[in-house]
Amino acid sequence: MRSLFKPLAWALPIVMLLAGCNGTDKDTAKPAPHTTYSKADWSALPEVTGVDLQNGFASWRSACTRLKADPNWGNLCSAAASLPANPSVAEVSSFLQNHLDVYSLRSAEGSSDGLITGYYEPVYPGSLKQTTAAHVPIYGVPSDLIVVNLDSIYPELKGKRLRGRLEGRVLKPYDTAETINNQGLNAPVLAWLTDPMDLQFLQIQGAGRVQLDNGRQLRIGYADQNGHPYKPIGRWLVEQGELKKEDVTMGSIHAWAVAHPERVHELLASNPSYVFFTQNPDSNEGPRGSLNVPLTAGYSVAVDRSVIPLGSLLWLSTTQADGQPIVRPVAAQDTGGAIAGEVRADFFVGTGPEAGKIAGDMKQKGNIWLLWPKGAALPQ
């Protein structure tokens, strides 16, 4: 199909496992970036295909059930509801240009180049019952976990939370991952995995599926976290002299664990963060992101919400690791503890090992444009 806009001239594992990208540590403290929103014309956007335009718009509109009361996107969602269920390329193009302005995201230094990584929904073998093979528990949220929203008292700490356990009248830090792995936990067990490394990677991704012997795939999603900061296990392996920085990938970490089973407990203990999960309904939809809507493979991204409000529509220009271009509208529907910066996004690739390979190799330069409702104040 003919492209719509004129072109503009212009690995997850290393980032996530070495630099600390954790799609589940949503409350990790970080300084607010200084972002420039540079006004641009629609003609400045890189060209996209009609299919990508329609799919990107559909991904954004799928979140309108959560955006009805949003001061920025509520009115636009109401207007989008008047379009057909499957609007034509011309209808989508006209709607966007009539209702949205284009802003190029720039860093404090003025650069429009940023980092685009990828993430995915893994599938791991497991069981609903503990067996000799399946002995690694996936815990639900423990009943004694206390979560305090700090912005209820200190507005300047918007989005920050304090987690712990009450001992008498004192809130104490919750158990670390090492303590939980060694001593267990008084919490519901959703399923059992066969490999402790699968659990670690599941916690890093924030969602996944458990493949049961009867063919069913149990869908697991992020529910909460123990309050301890995420420390990347890849960095620990580099510090131990076990891997070189440039060699850190999920594959190399897993291979090291297979070769050194007696040291896996040390590896896992190096990361005090621990994620608790919830069971999601069986379906073929994508995992739910921070906006609590199913992510769309190829058209949803995780962002730094201090730069890009959740629910926003973006224009992304980047590539896969093999050079294949990714140029399309995408919806900001998820966040991550290390997805931080002015021009930064984590691209949701999909489900399963093939998606994992593509996501795992992505550590690309890219550009992002924010499509923002006309007349609305820009993010602060």
C-alpha positions in Angstrom: 0.0 0.0 0.0 1.2 3.5 -0.8 3.1 5.3 2.0 1.4 8.3 3.5 4.1 10.8 4.7 7.4 12.0 3.2 10.6 10.5 4.6 12.7 12.4 7.1 16.5 12.4 6.7 18.1 11.6 9.4 19.8 -5.6 23.0 17.5 -5.7 25.4 19.8 -8.1 27.3 22.7 -5.7 27.7 20.4 -2.9 28.7 18.1 -4.9 30.9 20.5 -7.4 32.4 23.5 -5.2 32.7 22.3 -1.6 32.9 19.3 -2.5 35.0 16.3 -2.4 32.7 13.5 -4.1 34.6 10.0 -3.8 33.2 8.5 -4.6 36.5 10.2 -2.1 38.8 7.7 0.6 38.1 8.6 2.8 41.1 12.3 2.9 40.8 13.5 6.4 41.7 15.1 8.4 38.9 15.7 12.1 38.2 13.2 13.7 35.9 14.7 14.2 32.5 14.7 17.7 30.9 12.8 17.2 27.6 12.3 19.6 24.7 9.1 19.1 22.7 10.1 20.6 19.3 7.1 21.5 17.1 7.2 19.8 13.7 5.0 19.6 10.6 3.2 16.4 9.7 5.2 16.4 6.4 8.4 16.0 8.6 7.4 12.5 9.8 9.0 9.5 8.2 6.7 7.6 5.9 4.7 4.6 7.0 2.6 2.1 5.2 -1.2 2.2 5.4 -1.3 -1.1 7.3 1.1 0.2 10.0 -0.9 3.5 10.2 -4.2 1.5 10.8 -2.6 -0.9 13.2 -0.9 1.8 15.3 -4.1 3.7 15.5 -6.1 0.6 16.5 -3.5 -0.1 19.2 -3.9 3.4 20.6 -7.8 3.3 20.4 -7.8 0.0 22.2 -6.9 1.8 25.4 -9.7 4.4 25.2 -11.7 2.4 27.7 -9.0 3.5 30.2 -8.6 7.0 28.9 -12.2 8.3 29.0 -11.5 10.5 32.0 -8.0 11.5 31.0 -7.8 15.3 30.6 -5.6 15.0 27.6 -7.0 12.0 25.7 -10.7 11.7 26.9 -12.2 14.1 24.3 -10.0 12.6 21.5 -11.2 9.1 22.5 -14.8 10.3 22.3 -14.1 11.6 18.8 -12.4 8.4 17.8 -15.4 6.4 18.8 -17.3 8.0 15.9 -15.0 6.3 13.4 -15.8 2.9 11.9 -14.5 -0.2 13.8 -12.0 -0.6 11.0 -11.4 2.9 9.6 -9.7 3.3 6.2 -6.2 4.7 5.8 -7.7 8.0 4.6 -10.0 8.2 7.6 -7.2 7.5 10.1 -4.9 10.0 8.4 -7.5 12.7 8.3 -8.5 12.1 12.0 -4.9 12.3 13.2 -4.0 15.4 11.3 -7.2 17.2 12.3 -6.9 16.5 16.1 -3.1 16.2 16.8 0.0 18.2 16.6 3.5 16.8 16.1 6.4 17.3 18.5 9.9 15.8 18.0 11.3 14.6 21.3 14.7 16.1 22.1 17.2 15.6 24.9 18.5 18.3 27.2 21.4 18.6 24.8 19.1 19.0 21.8 19.6 15.5 20.3 16.7 13.8 18.7 18.5 10.4 18.8 17.6 8.0 21.6 17.7 4.3 22.6 15.1 1.8 21.5 15.2 -1.7 23.1 12.7 -4.6 22.8 10.8 -6.8 25.2 8.5 -9.8 25.0 6.2 -12.2 26.7 8.1 -15.5 27.5 6.7 -19.0 27.7 8.2 -21.4 30.2 7.4 -25.0 31.0 5.7 -25.6 34.4 2.9 -27.2 36.4 0.0 -26.3 38.6 1.3 -28.7 41.2 4.8 -29.1 42.7 6.7 -32.0 41.2 10.2 -33.3 41.2 10.8 -31.4 38.0 8.6 -28.3 38.6 9.8 -27.1 42.0 10.3 -23.3 41.6 7.2 -21.4 42.9 5.6 -18.4 41.2 4.3 -16.4 44.1 1.2 -14.2 44.2 1.1 -11.2 46.5 1.7 -12.1 50.1 -1.0 -10.9 52.5 1.5 -9.1 54.8 2.9 -6.9 52.1 2.2 -3.2 52.9 2.2 -0.7 50.1 2.2 3.1 51.0 1.6 5.6 48.2 3.9 8.4 49.2 2.2 11.0 47.0 -0.9 10.9 49.2 1.2 12.8 51.7 4.0 14.3 49.6 2.7 15.3 46.1 6.2 15.9 44.9 6.7 12.1 45.2 4.0 11.3 42.6 4.1 7.7 41.6 6.5 6.6 44.4 5.6 3.8 46.8 7.1 2.4 50.0 6.8 -1.3 50.6 7.4 -3.4 53.7 6.0 -5.6 56.4 4.6 -4.4 59.8 6.4 -5.6 62.9 4.4 -4.2 65.7 3.8 -0.6 64.8 7.0 -0.3 62.7 7.1 -0.8 58.9 10.2 -2.8 58.2 11.7 -3.7 54.7 10.2 -6.7 53.1 12.2 -9.9 52.6 14.9 -9.8 49.9 14.9 -12.2 47.0 17.7 -14.2 48.6 15.6 -14.7 51.8 12.5 -15.6 49.8 14.4 -18.1 47.7 16.0 -19.7 50.7 13.1 -19.7 53.2 10.0 -19.6 51.0 7.0 -17.3 51.6 3.5 -17.4 53.1 1.8 -16.5 49.9 -0.3 -18.2 47.2 1.6 -20.2 44.6 0.2 -19.6 41.1 2.3 -22.3 39.4 5.6 -24.1 39.6 8.5 -23.7 37.1 11.3 -26.1 36.3 14.2 -23.7 36.3 15.0 -20.8 38.8 16.5 -18.9 35.9 13.1 -19.0 34.1 11.6 -17.3 37.2 14.3 -14.6 37.2 13.7 -13.8 33.5 9.9 -13.9 34.1 10.4 -11.3 36.8 12.5 -9.2 34.5 10.0 -9.3 31.7 7.1 -8.7 34.1 4.7 -11.1 32.4 4.7 -14.5 30.7 3.0 -17.8 30.2 3.4 -21.2 31.8 3.2 -24.1 29.4 1.3 -26.9 31.2 1.5 -30.6 30.2 -2.2 -30.6 29.1 -1.5 -27.9 26.4 -2.9 -25.0 28.4 -0.9 -21.8 28.8 -1.4 -20.2 32.1 -1.1 -16.4 31.8 0.9 -14.6 34.5 1.2 -10.9 35.0 3.0 -8.4 37.3 1.1 -7.7 40.5 3.6 -6.1 42.9 7.2 -6.1 44.1 9.1 -6.5 47.4 10.3 -2.9 47.4 14.0 -3.6 47.0 15.9 -2.0 44.1 16.6 -4.1 41.0 20.2 -5.0 40.5 21.0 -6.5 37.1 22.4 -10.1 37.3 24.4 -9.4 34.1 26.4 -6.7 35.9 27.2 -9.2 38.7 28.6 -11.7 36.2 30.8 -8.9 34.7 32.0 -7.9 38.2 32.8 -11.5 39.0 34.9 -11.8 35.8 32.6 -14.5 34.4 31.4 -12.6 31.3 32.6 -9.6 29.4 30.2 -6.6 29.3 29.7 -6.8 25.5 28.8 -10.5 25.8 25.9 -10.1 28.3 22.7 -11.5 26.8 19.9 -13.6 28.2 21.4 -16.5 26.3 24.9 -16.1 27.7 23.6 -15.7 31.2 21.4 -18.8 30.9 24.4 -20.7 29.4 26.6 -19.7 32.4 23.9 -20.8 34.8 23.7 -24.3 33.1 27.5 -24.6 33.3 27.7 -23.4 36.9 24.6 -24.8 38.7 26.4 -24.6 42.1 26.6 -20.8 41.7 23.1 -20.0 40.5 22.0 -19.2 44.1 24.8 -16.5 44.2 23.7 -15.1 40.9 20.1 -14.8 42.0 21.0 -13.4 45.4 22.9 -10.5 43.7 19.5 -9.1 42.8 17.4 -8.3 45.9 14.3 -7.3 43.9 11.5 -9.9 43.9 8.3 -9.7 41.8 4.9 -11.1 42.8 2.4 -12.1 40.1 -1.3 -12.5 39.4 -3.0 -15.0 37.2 -4.7 -13.4 34.1 -7.7 -14.9 32.2 -6.8 -17.4 29.5 -6.8 -15.7 26.1 -4.7 -15.0 23.1 -4.5 -11.3 23.8 -1.2 -9.7 24.7 0.0 -9.2 28.3 -1.4 -6.1 30.1 0.9 -3.2 30.6 0.9 -0.4 33.1 -2.2 1.1 31.5 -4.0 -2.2 32.2 -4.9 -2.9 28.6 -3.5 -5.7 26.4 -0.3 -4.8 24.6 -0.3 -5.1 20.9 2.7 -6.9 19.4 4.6 -4.5 17.2 2.5 -1.5 18.2 2.8 -1.0 21.9 5.8 0.5 23.8 7.0 1.1 27.3 8.0 4.7 28.0 9.3 7.0 30.7 6.0 8.4 31.9 7.7 11.6 33.2 8.3 12.4 29.5 5.5 10.6 27.7 2.1 10.3 29.5 0.6 6.8 29.4 -2.0 6.5 26.6 -0.1 8.8 24.2 0.2 8.1 20.5 3.8 8.2 19.2 5.6 8.0 15.9 8.6 5.7 16.1 11.5 5.4 13.7 14.1 2.7 14.5 15.3 -0.7 13.3 15.6 -4.2 14.4 19.1 -5.5 15.1 19.2 -7.0 11.6 18.6 -3.5 10.1 14.9 -4.1 9.2 13.2 -0.7 9.7 10.5 -0.1 12.3 8.7 3.1 11.3 5.1 3.4 12.5 2.7 4.9 15.0 2.8 3.1 18.4 0.9 3.5 21.7 2.5 4.3 25.0 0.9 1.6 27.2 3.6 0.4 29.6 6.5 1.6 31.8 9.7 0.1 33.1 12.1 0.9 35.9 15.0 1.5 33.5 13.0 2.9 30.6 14.2 6.4 31.5 15.2 9.3 29.4 14.0 11.9 27.0 14.1 9.8 23.8 13.6 6.3 25.1 11.2 3.4 24.4 11.0 -0.3 24.9 9.3 -2.0 21.9 6.9 -4.9 22.6 7.7 -7.6 20.1 5.2 -10.3 21.0 5.1 -13.8 22.7 7.4 -16.8 22.6 11.0 -17.6 21.8 11.1 -16.0 18.3 9.8 -12.7 19.7 12.4 -13.2 22.5 15.2 -13.5 20.0 14.2 -10.3 18.2 13.7 -8.4 21.4 16.9 -9.7 23.0 19.0 -8.4 20.1 17.4 -4.9 20.0 19.6 -2.0 21.2 19.0 0.5 18.5 19.2 4.2 17.8 15.8 5.7 17.2 13.7 8.9 17.0 10.3 9.5 18.6 7.6 12.1 17.8 4.8 12.8 20.3 1.4 13.2 18.6 -0.3 15.5 21.1 -4.0 16.8 21.2 -4.3 20.2 19.7 -4.7 22.9 22.3 -3.6 20.7 25.2 -0.7 21.8 27.5 2.4 19.8 26.8 3.6 17.4 29.5 5.5 19.1 32.4 
